[in-house]
């Protein structure tokens, strides 16, 4: 999205499924399976609880002992996204826990903490420029207000709370260090956000990928944009503007991304990683002269200067597209999660000592174990892994041997490194303000299928998260073209962001994206907050209530959150 709207994009979410009964059942079933996989592949409860205490300590360092946190099952809590607050049964005054907060994930625990501080202590927690953390009303330890005897149960009707858009990184994030990112991730958790974008550091990954396609370091100097323009460079709107980027900055960003992902996973979040969209350096056209590479027209800026404008797009139907897409996903997973045989590289990357990564509390890693020569010798049985990693609780589904690894050498053991999910959300926007060259629905369908195949060939469990800005921005996308793109991906493997839904809701005019799961997203949550709040809170809900889907109770997985 190349909009001047917000310094930050935020969402009130509608995750809705399907406008007719048969497809609704399919969609609900698939997403339910996805949630089950997420549950069993999250960080262990002890890791999420430790991360939650870390947030509490940074927010209220003098009150760390006033709260006790715990993870509970969805059955205990009554939903995918819920938390419970109660008076601590053994509270005995100063120095002892007074309030017990439990939730299904670390994020839910933090949402519960925020809820308690806001509604029982009169506190306010926001970004610094919208008030910051106003905590003077929080009482001293030993005098926290008690909740009702039966406790409080808050069940949010949505499984995923999405945050950011594709250009946020160039508005603000590009200038952040780990201290600032840590603060933002704390804020995300306190707001209940569990599906954030994670785009930092991808240029260092692209360097390694393109090197394997004979693209030189010099070729990439004119490909990557400067920090303030990287978002539009990544989307293929311009190239090289504001660059070149020093290698030291690229390396620093990659290390920063590893810390970001570690903390997100520790709190139980599901980061959304980038995927290949077809945007390629000019040199690729000369190295592969037979490849279907098109030079696009001038975008809205850089004065039509060919040095900066008119980027190159590799046709998704070209075999090279899938090769590059697969290579990027594999290199990204290898580079960010390091679940490969040469584990000593991981230790070097993080400067690990005694099994710890500096500044990453809650990350349980054993450097001696990682440094062993081959993962196949250590990834054997459930019991062995737990013994070697000093783990006590069940970590969910575990392949019985190393044969459970993916065929390119990445093993899916989520508690080993960053406690990562095997099933990842991937982001690709080939047509963001770039109109396809042909409007034939069959051609568009082949493009969408090829884009997803590129993701799937690198990660067989990938989910494509598509920014829906193109449908509100470009009149090219009429119903036949929209259907062709949206239905080119297997049901449940594509989720669309209705990016401008508070002003121009596409779900209403597209029969709810023709049956494809989508997220209702607010794009204009800027500091001026020039939105009519009453309209925001009521009008869109009224529109949903008008639909036959609601009247027929077929929208069972429709979820609303404000």
Residue, then its C-alpha position, 0 to 999 in steps of 0.5 A: x500500500x503506497x498511501x500517505x495515510x498513517x504513520x502506523x496501521x492498526x486493525x479492528x478485526x473481522x476474520x470472516x468465512x464464506x458466504x454460502x453454507x458448503x464453503x463455510x463448512x470447509x473454511x471453518x474446518x480448515x481454520x480449526x485445523x490450523x488453530x490446532x496446529x498452532x496450539x501444539x507448535x507454540x512455545x512451551x507454557x513455561x517459555x510464554x510465562x517467562x516472556x510475560x513476566x519479562x513484559x511485566x518487569x519492563x512495564x512495572x518493575x516494582x510490581x513484579x511480585x504482585x501478579x502470578x501468570x499461568x497458561x490454561x487450555x482453550x477448554x478451561x478458558x472457553x475459546x481461542x482467545x481468552x483470559x481469566x483474572x482472579x484474586x490470588x488464593x494465597x494473597x497475604x499482603x505486601x510481597x506476595x502475589x495478589x492477582x492471578x491472570x491466566x490465558x491460552x497464550x502469553x499474549x492473552x496473559x498480557x491482554x489480561x494484564x492490560x485489561x486489569x490495569x485499565x479497568x481496575x487501576x485506571x491506567x492507560x497504555x499506548x504509544x508514547x505520542x498518544x499518551x504513553x504508559x500512564x501508570x501513576x494510578x497503579x497502587x503500591x504492592x499489597x493494595x491492589x484492588x480485588x476483582x469480584x469473587x467469581x473472577x473475570x473471564x474475557x473471551x475475545x471472538x477472534x483467533x487472530x489480531x493482525x497488526x501493521x501494513x507493508x509500508x509501516x517499516x519505512x514510516x518508522x520501523x527502519x530507524x528502530x534498534x532492539x530496545x525500541x522494538x522490544x518496547x513495541x512488541x511489549x505493546x503488541x502483547x498488551x494490546x492482544x496482537x498475535x499476528x504481526x508482520x515481521x519484515x525486518x532484515x529481509x535484504x540480507x536474505x535476498x543477497x544470499x538468494x540472488x547470489x545463487x542466481x549469479x546476481x552480484x553485490x554491485x547489481x543489488x546496490x541499485x536494487x534495494x532502496x534506502x531505509x525510508x523507501x525500502x517498503x516501496x522497493x520491496x513492493x516493486x514500485x521503485x528501486x535504488x532510491x535512497x540507496x545504496x545500503x551499507x552492508x553493516x546496516x543490512x547485517x544489523x537488520x538481520x540480527x535484529x529480525x532474529x531478536x524480533x522473531x524470538x520475542x514474538x514466538x516466546x509470547x505466543x505470536x505468529x509472525x508473518x514473514x515475506x515471500x517472493x512477489x516477482x520483483x527482481x533486479x534488472x541484471x536478472x533479465x540479462x543473466x536469464x534472457x529467455x525469462x519472462x521479465x517485464x519492465x513496469x511503467x512509472x510509479x507515482x514518484x522519482x520523476x520517471x528516471x529509469x535509474x529509479x523507476x520502472x522496476x522489473x517483474x518476473x512473470x509468475x508463470x515462468x519456471x524461474x519464479x518458483x525457483x526463486x520463490x522456493x530459494x527465498x523461503x528456504x534461505x529465510x527459514x534457514x537464515x532466521x531459524x537456523x535449524x540446520x546441521x551446522x549449528x555452530x553458525x547459530x552460536x556465532x550469530x548470536x554471541x551465545x555463552x552458556x546457552x543464553x542469547x544476550x538480552x533475550x530472556x526466556x530463550x532456552x538454548x543449549x550451545x553445547x547441543x547446538x554445536x554438535x556436528x549433525x542434527x540427525x544425531x540429536x533429533x531422535x525421540x521425544x524423551x531424548x530431546x526433553x532430557x537434553x534440553x532440560x524440558x519437563x512439559x509436553x511440547x506437543x507433536x514430535x516426529x519420532x525421528x529426524x525423518x520428520x524433517x522437511x526435505x531441504x534439511x529444516x527440522x520442525x522442532x518448535x521449542x529448539x530455536x525460537x520456538x517457531x511454528x512450522x506452519x507460517x504465514x507468508x506475505x506476497x503482493x505481486x500486484x500492489x499498485x502494479x496492474x497485471x499485463x493481461x486481464x484474462x481470468x485464466x491467466x490471472x488464475x495461473x499467476x496466483x497458483x504459481x505465486x502460491x506454488x513458490x511459497x509452498x515449494x519452500x514451506x509445504x505448510x505456508x499460508x498466503x496472507x494477501x494485502x487487499x489494497x489492490x482491490x480498492x486501489x485499481x479498477x482492473x480488479x472486476x469480479x472475474x479477475x478477483x475470483x480468478x486470483x482468489x480461487x487460484x489458491x487452495x481453500x484455507x491457504x489464502x487469507x485476504x486483508x480488507x485493508x481499507x475496510x473502514x472507508x471502502x470495504x471490499x468484503x461488502x461488494x465482493x460477496x465476502x471475497x467470494x468465499x475466501x477467509x479475510x480480515x477486516x482491517x482499519x488502515x487510517x488509525x493515525x495520530x489525528x484520529x479523524x475517524x468518526x468513532x461512532x461510525x467506526x464502532x457501529x456502522x460496519x457492524x450494522x452492515x454485517x447484520x444486514x447480510x443473509x449470512x448472519x441471518x442464516x447463522x452460516x457465518x459461524x466463524x465471523x468474529x468481531x473485535x473493537 
